[in-house]
Amino acid sequence: MINRLQAFGAKADDWRYLDLYRDYQRMHQEGDKVTYIVSVLSERYHVSERKIYSLVKRFGTDCTVDAV
C-alpha cells in the first residue's frame, strides 16, 4: 500500500495538510483570490506560502490508473 501511495506522489506527512487543503478548496469556491487564500492559510497553519502552493498543486492532481 505504501508503494502505491508513493507511486502517485503521496508523502508520509500529507495527512497533516488535509484540513489546510479543505480550507483552500472552500475559500476558492467562495471566490477568494489564490494569493489571499495562501496568505491567510500560511498564517493560520504556520506553513510557508511556497509549501501551500506546492501542496495545492500536488493535492489538486488526479490519481491515474497507471499509478495505482
Residue pairs with C-beta under 8 A, 6 or more apart in sequence:
4 67
4 68
7 67
7 68
8 63
8 64
8 67
8 68
9 58
9 61
9 67
14 55
14 58
14 59
17 45
17 47
17 55
17 59
19 45
20 41
20 44
20 45
20 47
20 52
20 55
21 55
21 56
21 59
23 41
23 44
24 37
24 41
24 52
24 56
27 36
27 37
27 40
27 41
28 34
28 37
38 49
38 52
38 53
38 56
39 49
41 47
41 52
42 48
42 49
42 52
45 52
